[in-house]
Amino acid sequence: MLRTHFRWEYLPLICIALMLVMSAAAYTFLPDMMIVHWDFSVRTDGYARKATAVLILPIIGLGIICMQLIGRYVAHDGGLEIRFSKAVKFAMPILLIAHAGIIAVGLVSGLRG
């Protein structure tokens, strides 16, 4: 019987891929200026252009992944294996959820106005 296991090591890469797919799928429907930040009272306090809004969190995620891989490469004297820490595996789904929220708010505001 063929048995497959989800490779948790790939979770950060899957999250980045999903963010990029969401951005590409929604890009044409988004307004030129998007809400990207809210304060603790859930009042808008940050805007960005569409291109910045759809790319900033995937770029931050890629930066985190690159830092993790470079750190492992340096610490292991050149041996590079793809293994991410628990912190990275925890942070990437949070970035994915935040990115989905920004895209969703952009789509709703794009439909309204």
C-alpha positions as CSV (number, residue, x, y, z in Angstrom):
1,M,0.0,0.0,0.0
2,L,1.4,3.4,-1.0
3,R,1.6,5.6,2.0
4,T,2.4,9.3,1.7
5,H,3.5,11.6,4.4
6,F,3.3,15.4,4.5
7,R,6.8,16.7,4.7
8,W,6.7,19.5,7.3
9,E,10.1,20.7,6.1
10,Y,8.4,22.0,3.0
11,L,5.7,24.0,4.9
12,P,7.5,27.4,4.6
13,L,8.1,26.9,0.9
14,I,4.4,25.9,0.4
15,C,3.3,29.0,2.2
16,I,5.4,31.3,0.0
17,A,4.1,29.6,-3.1
18,L,0.5,30.0,-1.9
19,M,1.1,33.7,-1.2
20,L,2.5,34.2,-4.7
21,V,-0.4,32.3,-6.3
22,M,-2.9,34.4,-4.4
23,S,-1.2,37.6,-5.4
24,A,-1.1,36.6,-9.1
25,A,-4.7,35.5,-9.1
26,A,-6.0,38.6,-7.4
27,Y,-3.7,41.3,-8.8
28,T,-6.0,42.5,-11.6
29,F,-9.0,42.9,-9.3
30,L,-7.2,44.9,-6.6
31,P,-7.3,48.7,-6.3
32,D,-4.2,50.8,-7.0
33,M,-3.9,51.7,-3.3
34,M,-4.5,49.0,-0.7
35,I,-4.8,49.0,3.1
36,V,-1.9,47.0,4.5
37,H,-1.9,47.9,8.2
38,W,-4.3,48.5,11.1
39,D,-3.8,49.7,14.7
40,F,-5.0,47.9,17.8
41,S,-8.4,49.6,17.4
42,V,-8.7,48.1,13.9
43,R,-8.4,51.5,12.4
44,T,-6.5,51.8,9.1
45,D,-3.1,53.3,9.5
46,G,-1.1,52.1,6.6
47,Y,-1.5,52.1,2.8
48,A,0.7,50.8,0.0
49,R,0.6,50.6,-3.8
50,K,-0.8,47.4,-5.2
51,A,2.5,45.9,-6.3
52,T,4.1,46.6,-2.9
53,A,1.1,45.2,-1.0
54,V,1.0,41.9,-2.9
55,L,4.8,41.3,-2.7
56,I,5.9,42.6,0.7
57,L,5.0,39.5,2.8
58,P,6.2,37.0,0.3
59,I,9.5,38.8,0.1
60,I,9.7,39.0,3.9
61,G,9.0,35.2,4.0
62,L,11.7,34.5,1.4
63,G,14.1,36.6,3.4
64,I,13.4,34.6,6.5
65,I,13.9,31.3,4.6
66,C,17.2,32.6,3.1
67,M,18.5,33.7,6.5
68,Q,17.7,30.2,7.9
69,L,19.4,28.4,5.1
70,I,22.5,30.7,5.2
71,G,22.7,30.3,8.9
72,R,22.6,26.5,8.6
73,Y,25.2,26.6,5.8
74,V,27.6,28.7,7.9
75,A,27.0,26.7,11.0
76,H,27.5,23.3,9.3
77,D,30.6,24.4,7.3
78,G,29.0,24.2,3.9
79,G,26.7,21.3,4.3
80,L,23.3,22.5,3.1
81,E,20.2,20.5,3.9
82,I,16.7,21.9,3.7
83,R,15.6,21.9,7.3
84,F,13.7,24.8,8.9
85,S,13.4,25.6,12.6
86,K,10.1,25.3,14.4
87,A,10.0,29.1,14.6
88,V,10.1,29.4,10.8
89,K,7.5,26.6,10.4
90,F,5.4,28.6,12.9
91,A,5.9,32.0,11.3
92,M,5.2,31.2,7.6
93,P,1.6,30.2,8.1
94,I,1.1,33.4,10.1
95,L,2.5,35.4,7.2
96,L,0.2,33.4,4.8
97,I,-2.9,34.3,6.9
98,A,-1.9,38.0,7.1
99,H,-1.3,38.0,3.3
100,A,-4.6,36.4,2.7
101,G,-6.3,39.0,4.9
102,I,-4.6,41.9,3.0
103,I,-5.6,40.4,-0.3
104,A,-9.2,39.8,0.9
105,V,-9.6,43.4,2.2
106,G,-8.1,44.7,-1.1
107,L,-10.6,42.6,-3.1
108,V,-13.6,43.8,-1.0
109,S,-12.5,47.5,-1.2
110,G,-11.8,47.1,-5.0
111,L,-15.4,45.8,-5.5
112,R,-16.8,48.7,-3.6
113,G,-15.1,51.5,-5.2
